Amino acid sequence: MGKIKVLLADDQELILESLYIVLSMEDDIEIVGLAKNGEEAVQGCHQFQPDMVLMDINMPVMNGVDATALIKERMPIIKVMMLTSYQEVEYVMAALSHGAEGYLLKAIHPRDLAAGIRVVHAGGTLISQEMASKMIKSMNTGSAIKNNEYGLSSREIEILQKLASGMRNRDIAEALFLSEGTVKNYISTIYSKLNVKGRQEAARKARDSGIMKY
């Protein structure tokens, strides 16, 4: 069998170089390209046709979640594994919902990272134990969050809070590592659930119902 061709995407040069050195020591892994942002990762996938991308989340120009969505839309055969320092469940869910096959933290041991690449390349899905535990806890408490009067999810409440604070759609998108279009879709759903037509009315209704405390 041939080597697993991997493209690395991270905006920190030190991380890129470290990953390149460590993974190049594996007999069955070949680093075929490096990217410093999500846009370069998408371009690199077209150019190098890797088997897998190790993708950071917080990168300039285009974040890793949006890059993952584009890669899976255009080249679904390419596997994507998030390799990041972010431990929030929302990022895991966003990455997986856009097609990522794995979510690992940068603190992982190089040996375990190489093993994870092999698992995902073979068709598996891999999430770090820490993140899996957090996801389970979130699922156990999620029903209580969604059980508000209007059925708003935790993400919708988070966006509603940012709306009420005066943040623009673009700022919300950047803060939550979402595309602006995704934020607009969330806002449309929020307005529909609250039966309102604007952000001020939505904020007032959320406060009156106790969904938001400020």
N, C-alpha and C positions, 0 to 999 in steps of 0.2 A: 504494500500500500504506500501511496505517496505521502508526503508531509502535509500537516494541517497548515494551510496558508492563513496567516493572521494579520489584520491591519490594526494598528494601535491608534487610538484617538484620545488625546489629552492636551490641555493647553499649557501644562507645566512641563518644560523641557527636561527637567531633572527626572520627572516621573517617566516620560517617554524613553529616555536613555536607559533608565534602570530596568524598565520592563523589557526593552530590546535586549539588553545584556543577559538578563535572567532567562528569558524565554528562548533566546537563541542557543542556550546551552542544552536545550532539550532536543534529542535526536529526531523526534517526529513533529517538531513545530518549526515553521519558517515564517519570519516576519517579512511581509512583502511590501509594507507601506506604513508611513507615519502621517498623522493628521493632527493639527493644533486647534481645530474647531470642528463643529458639526458639518459645516459646508464642505470643508476639505475631506471629511470622512465620507460623505456622499460621493464626491468626485473621485476619491481614492477607490471606492468600491467599483465604480465604472471602469477605472483605469486598470486596477490590479486584479479584480475579480477574486477577492479572498474567500476563504471558506467561512471566516468569522471575523467580527469586529469586536475588540475590547473597547468599550465606549464610556467615557466620563460623562457626567451630567452637566455640570456647570462650566460651559465653555463660551467664549465670545462668538459673535457673528450668528451662530446657530447652536442651540443647546443640544445635548445628547438625546433627549427624548424626541424632539422634533426631527433630528437626523435619523433616529431609529425608524420613525414613522415613514420617512421618505425612502429609506433603504428597503424596508419591508414591502412598501408599495411597488417600488420599481424593480427590486431584485430579491424577491421573497426567499430564494434559495439560500441567501447569505444569512448565517446565524449572527445574532447580536447578543453580547453579554455585557451588561453594565458593570463597570468597575469604578467605584466611587467612594467618597467618604460620607455621603449623605445617608442617614439612617432613618429618615422619616418614611412612614408607611406610604404616604401619598406618592412619593417618588417611585417606590416599588410598583405600586398599582398603575401609575401612569406609564412606566416603562413596559410593564408586561402587557398592558392594554394596547400598546402600540406595536407589539410583536416581539419584544425582547425575550430571549430564551433563558436568560440568567441574570442574577443581580448579586454581585459580590462586593465586599468592602475592601478598600485598599490595604487594610491591615492584614490581609490574608497572607499566609506563608507561601512563598514562591512554589513550593512543591504542590501545595493544595490548589494553587491557581492553575498550574499545568494540568493537574488531574481534572479540574473543572472544565478546562478547555476541551479535554478529551471526551468528557461526559456530554457536553452540549453538542460537540461535533458528531457524536454518535446518535444524536436525536433526543437526548434527555433535556430536562429543564432543571436548573440549579439555582437555589436561593440560599444565601448564607443562613446558618442556624439562628443567628441573632435576629435577622430580618423576618425569618419564618415565625419566630416566637412573637415578634411584635405584630405581625399580620394576624395571627390567631387571637391575640388580645384585642386588637382593633375590631375584628369580626365579632368578638363576644360583647363588646361595648357599643358597636355600631348601631345595633337595633335601638338602643336607648336614644342615641343622637338623632336617628331618623324618625323617632316617634314623636316629633313635635307636631303642633297643630296643622302645619302645612306640608309636612312630609319632606322638608328640606334635608339634604344629605349634609355630612360634615364639610365636604368640599364646597357645597353651595353656600353654607353659612359662612365659611371662611371668605369666599368671594364677596358675599353680601356685606361683611364687616369692612372689607377694603373699599367697597363702593361707598359705604356710608362715611368713611373717613375722607372721601374726596379723591381717591386715587383714580387715575384714568385707566382705561382698558389696557393700554400698552404697558403701564407701570405694573398693573396686576399680573399681566402675562409674564413679565420679566421676573417679578418677585416669586411667582409660583412655578416658573419654568414650563409654561404652557404657551401655545401659540395664541396670538391675539384673536384669531377666529374661534378657537376653543373657548376662550373667555367670553366672547360674545354669545356663543351658544349656551353657556352656563347662565349668563345674565338673562337671556330670553326665557330659559326654563324657570329661573327664579321669579321673574315677573309673572309668568303664567301661573305658577303655584300660588303666589301671593295675590294674584288678580289685581296687579297694579300696572302702571304705565311708565313709571320713572323711578330713578334711584332714591330720590327724597321720600317719595311715597312708600317705596319698598322698605327703606330704613325705618321710617316711622311705624309702619305696620309690624315690623320685626321687633322693634322695641316694645310696642304696646302688648304684643303677645308673649313677651318674655324670652324670645329666641336670642335676642341681643341685649346685653346688659348696659351698653353705653351707646 
